[in-house]
Amino acid sequence: MTLSLAQSFGWNLARTMMSCIVIFKTGDQKFGVAEAREYDGDPAQIVREYDPFAR
């Protein structure tokens, strides 16, 4: 998925689930979205983290 789609999906998912969500790079211009506690990949691949409780 594209970065803009991943960001939109990640923010919406974080606010809906009230859970921390990460956007991570999966390949050349490809990104994925997962719940932060479920992500077990390389921390260097994380592009953005959405925390619905942060101000």
Protein Blocks (a to p, Z undefined) as FASTA:
>chain_A
ZZklmmmmmmmmmmmnopacddddfbehiacdddfklpccdfklpmbdcdfkbZZ
